[in-house]
């Protein structure tokens, strides 16, 4: 699961990648590969989970400890709770921060190759076992740190000259995160296939001809003179040559687009209702009968 966070003061992107592993050995293997590509130690953070995987031995304090250990990560609360559950079940979390666009794709490929957990599938398995998820957790209801005090039983302290009621207003903050929609890979490899071609070949042969003749030797013919005649045979042979030619090019390019999306939610604010049962003279500090 990846997140694209923006720093409010500078507007700079703080891109990070987080991945959960079943064991520390798998996580360490991924960390070693990341360092081999030039990712610095300061960018990598590995959070180890529980060593005792027995569910009966899990204490609420242990789960809360994993929740608190992820407090400085830029996770939505729902994902933070899922990661904390994975840690409590013995998983190991690797997070790489401050990534450029080029580093981001490379780090994502390395973490995928090292066998990361599919959190969506794992969360579905946990729910089938009775895990309720973030929505049924105490954090979704306001947290469990420090306990809660009922408004019906809380005592209102005596008013003083310095008492005040804070007027609180919620403001909607919209963030963004990257989610993977799948990937496209193009792999080139070489195959061999038989090819048949027909070619016409020409050949020349020498044949010996013997013709019976019975005639008198003429003056132009030299009798009993040594002579030699010869002819050479020729034949064409097939010669095979190969030429490699580029007949097509296949590439991948990313096309980005943007759209506007309206996010609807509710925000709360404090309404102040003033009840003043004093007389008009008391409120203004003046006696209306005096002139």
N, C-alpha and C positions, 0 to 999 in steps of 0.2 A: 504494500500500500504506500503510495507516495503523496507528498504534500508540497504545495507551492505557496510558501508563506511570504508575506510582505512586511517589512519593518515600517511601523507607522511614522517614525521620525524622518527616515531617509528615503523611503519609497523603494529601497533596494530589495531585490528578490533573495530570499533565503531558502533555496531549494534543497530538499532533503529526501532521503529514501530510507524507509524502515522495513525490516524483514524479520519474521519470527522463524526460529529453527527448533527442531525437536530436541536437539542435544547441543551441549557446549562444543563438542568436537566438530560438528557440522558448522557451527557459527565461527569457530576459530579458523577453520579451513577457508571460509569466505573472507574473513578478515585478512588472512595471509595473502590471498589472491588480490585483494584490494590494495594492500600495501605494495605488492609487486608491480602494480600499474602506476604507482606514484601518489596514491592518496595518502595524505599525512595522518599521523597518529591523532593529531588534534581534531581531525574531521570525523574520526571513527569512535563510536561509543558502543560498548557491549554490556548489556544488562542481563545478569544471570538469574535464572528462576530458582524455584524451591528444589532442594536436594531430596526431600522426603516427599514422594509422590502419593502417599496414602491419603485418600480424601478424608478419612476419619481423623487424621492427625492435623488437618488444616484448621488453624485458629483464625477468627475474624481479624485479629491484630496482624496476622501474616498477610492476608489479602489487602488490608488497609496499607500495609507497608509497601506492597508492590504498586498500589494506586498512587501513593505519595511519591514513590521513586520516579514516576513518570510525569510529575507535575510540571517540570520545566520543558517538556516536549510540546511541540505545536500540534497536538492531537485534538480532534473533537472528543468530548467526554465519552461518547459511545465507543469510539475506537480505543480510547485510553483504557476504558473498562475491559474491553476484549483483550487487549494486550496484557493487562494486569492478570486476567484470568489465565492466559497462556503461560505467564511466568509462574503463577501459583501451581500450575500443573507440570512444572519442570522444564518449560521451554526457555529459550535464550533469545534475546532481542538484540539485533544489530542495527544501529542508526548511523547514517553517513550524512553530514550536513555541509552547508556552504559549497554546493556543487555548481559548476558551470554547466551549460547545455551539453557540451561534449562529454564531460565527466558523468553527467546524469545518465545518459544512454548506456555508457560503458559499465557504470556501477550497477544499473538495473539488470543488464545481461549477466553479470557475474553472480549477483545474488540469486537470479532465477536458475542459473546452471548449478548452483550449490544445493539445490533441493529445499527451497523455502516452503513454509507451510501455507497452504491455501486457507486463509483465515475465514473466508465465507463458508467453505465446506466444513472447516473445523467447528465454526460457531454453530452450524446446523446440527452437527453431531452432539455438541454439548447441550443444545436445547432439547434434543431427543432424549437426553439423559436426565432432564429436569432443570437444567440451568436456565434462569429466567432472563439473563441479559441485563443491560444497563437500565432498561425501563423499570425493572423490578428491584433495582439495587437501592441501598440507602442514599447513595450519592445523587440519584435522580430526584430524591425528595428533599434535598437541601444539605446532604452530606452527613457524615457521622462523627466528624471531629468535634470534640468538646461537648457533645450532647445538645439537646434542644430544650427550651423552656416553654411551657404552654402559656399562651396569651391569657387564658382564663384564670390561671393560678398565679401568674407573675404579679408581684406587688408594684404599684406605682409609687415612686418615692415622692416625698413632700416637695412641693414647688418652691423654688428659690428665685431670687431676682435674676439669676443667670440662666434659668431653664429655657430651653428652646426645643422646638420640634423640627427636625430636619425634613426638608421637602426633597424627596428622592424622585428621580426621573430616569427610566431606562431608555437607552438609545440603541438602536439596531445596528450591529456591526456585521457586515457581510464579508466573509473570507472566501478563498478559492482553494481547491486542491485538484490535483491531477488524478484521474482514474484511468486505468488501462482498459481499452476496448478491444484488445487483441493485437496481434502483430503480423506482418507479412515478411516472409523470408524467401529470397530467391537464391537457389544453389545451382552452380554450374558444375557439371561433371562430364567425362568423356566416355562414349560408348563406341563400339566397333560393330559394323554390319557389313555383310558380304555384298559386293557389287559385281555384276556381270556386264561386260561390253563385248561386242562382236567387231572384229577388224579383218579386213581382206589382206592377205599376205601373198606376195608374188615370188615365184622361184624360177630359176633357169637351170636346166639340166643339160649335160653334154652326152649325146648318144653317138655311138660308133656305127658308121654306115659302111657296109661292104657291098660294092656293086660289081658283078662280073662284066668284064670288058674284053673284047678280042679285036684289036686293031694294030696296025703297024706303027712303029715308032716314027714320028715325024722329026723334022730337023729342029723344030722348036722345043721338043721334049728332050731333056737330057737323060740319056739312058745310064743306068747304074750309077746314079749320083745320090749321095746321102742327103736326105731331107727330113725335116722335123716340122710338124704342125701341132698346134695345141690350142685348147679353149678352156676357159675357167667357168665353173658353175657358180651361180649366185642365188641366194635365197633371202627373203625379208623375214625378220624376226620382230615379234611384238616387244616394244620397249614401254615400260610403265613408269610414269612419273606422277607425283602428287603435288598439288598446289592448295594451300590453305587460304581461304578467302572469308572475310567477315560478311555474313549475309543478313545479320540482324543484331540490334543492340537492345538489351533489356536493362532497365534501371528502375530505381525507386526514388520518388521524391515526395516530400511532405507538402501538403496543401493545407494551409491554415485558414480558418474562417472565424468569424466572431458573430455573436448574436446577443441580443438583450433578453434577459429573463427577469421577470418580476417575482420577487420573493415576498411572500406574505407571512406575517407573524404578528404577535401581539406584544406590546411593551406596556409596562406598568409605570405609573407615576403617583405621587402623593397628592391627594386633594385635602385642603385644609378648610374646615368648617368652624367658624367663630360664633360662639354663643355669648352675647353680651347683654346681661339683664340689668345693667346699671341704667340710671335715668340719664336724660340728655344732658343735664347740668353736670352730673358726675363725669360723663364721658368727655365733655369739653373743658371742664374745670371752671365753668362760669355759672353764676347764679342769675337766671333770667329776670328776677324781680328787681335786681339792682341796676341803677343807671349811673 
